[in-house]
Amino acid sequence: MNIKYKISKESLVLQAITSFLPLGASMFCLLNISKNSPILYIVFSWLFLLVLLVCSISFYFIFQRLWNKDFLYTQKDRIYFYDCLRAKYVDVKIADIAGINDYGLPIYPYTILIIYTIYGRIFTCPDLAEGGKDKISERIYDIIYKTGNNSD
């Protein structure tokens, strides 16, 4: 079973370009704030860094060329995940998966799905894949359940 990333190159580039609009607006506001109001200066500096973080993450995904990758695929008793943090495929025996957890950070538009194994963690972005977070988690649990039933 192969699950591809659904995001296209054009939409990722468009998202990265549009993420620069708030960066420019916050930079404009930051330059127009006088030094007499340090609280506003701190708030706009924090917002500027937050927007810069989102822009950086968007460009990180663009440079990985996710539109050419498979999100996950299976072969016998192994699942191959594309780890977004390490930018490479990681193969895991299904028996080695200890748990799955998802995190929705308020500063980042995508959910991060973390697959815990006995060897470490794998970070993926299921919102960018076909079906989204719920279907991806459901398919992973189905694969684990089917493999567990076959081994009994």
N, C-alpha and C positions, 0 to 999 in steps of 0.2 A: 504494500500500500504506500503510495506517495502522496504527500500533501505539499502543494506548491505555495509559494508566497503569492498573494493576490495583488500586491501593490505594483504599480508600473513605474518605470523610470520617470515618466513625465510628471506623475502625481507626486513622487518624492521630491523632485527638483522644484516643482511649484510650491510644495509645502515649505521647503527650505527657504525659497525666495520670499514667500509671504511671512515667514517667521522673522525676516529682517525688518519688516515694517514696524512692529512694536519696538524693535531695537533702535531704529532711527527716531521714533517718537520719544522714547525714553531718553535717548541721547540729547535730543533737542530740549526736552524739559530739564534735563540735568545741567545743560549749559546755561539755561535761563534762570536757574534758581540762584538766588544770591547767597552768599556765605553767611548772611545774617540769620538764616533759618536752617540751623543744622539738622533739625528733625526731618524736614522735607528732603534735604540733601542726602541723609542716610536712607530714607525710604526709596527715593529714586535711584540711589546707588544699588540698593538691594534688588530692586526691580530690573535694573539694567543687567546685573549679574545673572539673575534668573532667566531673562530672555536670552542672554548670551549662552547659557547652558542648554536651553532648548534648541537654539540654532546649531550649536556644536554637535548635539546628539543627532539631529536631523542630517547634518552633513556626514557624520560617522556612518549612518545607515546608507547614505547615497554612495559613499566610497566602497562599501562592501558589495555593491551590486546585488542587492537582495532579490531583484526581479528575475535573476537567473538561477536562483537557489531553490532547493527543496527544503521545506520547513522540517519535515521528518519523513523518513521512509524505513520500512522494516524488511528484515531478511531473517527468516527462521526465528531464532530466539533473541535477536538483537534489534534494537531501535537506533537509528542514526539521526541525531538532532543536529541542527545548525546552531551552534552557540554564538549568539550575537556579541557577547563580550570578548570572546577569544577570536572571533571571526574565522572559525573553522568547524568542520564536522566532528562530532564526538560520538563514538559508538558505545552503547551501553547494553549489557545483558539485561533482559527484562527482570531477571531475578535480583539484580543489583539495585533496582530502583527502590528507594526507601520511602519516598513521598513526593508530593507535588503541592506547590503553594503558589498563589498568584498575588502580586502586589500592584495596586493602582496608586501611583504617586500623583499627588495633586498638581505637581509642577510639570509632569510629563504626560502627553496625550495618549500613550499606549500602556497597556497592562504588561507587566513583566511576569512571565511564568518561570518559576524556578523549580527545576527537577533535582531533587536530592538523591544522590546515589551514595554507595558506601565509599566511593573514591573522591567525592566532591560535589560541586553544584554545577548545573548547566543553566545558563540564562537564555531565555528565548522570548520573542515578542509574538504571541499568538494572534494579536489583533491585526497583524500584517499578513497573516496566512488565510487561506481559504476556509471559511466557516467561523472564524473568530475564536475567542477564548473558550467559550462553553463547549463548542463542538470538538475543539482540539483536546481539551481535558477529558471529555467523554470518550473520544477515540483512544487516548492513551490508557484510560482505565479499562476499556474493553479489551485492548491488546493484553494488558497485564492479567485480566480475569481469564481470558481464553488460554493464555499460556499456563496459568496456574491450574486450570481444569485439565489441560492436556497432560501435564506432568503427574497428576494424581493417578 
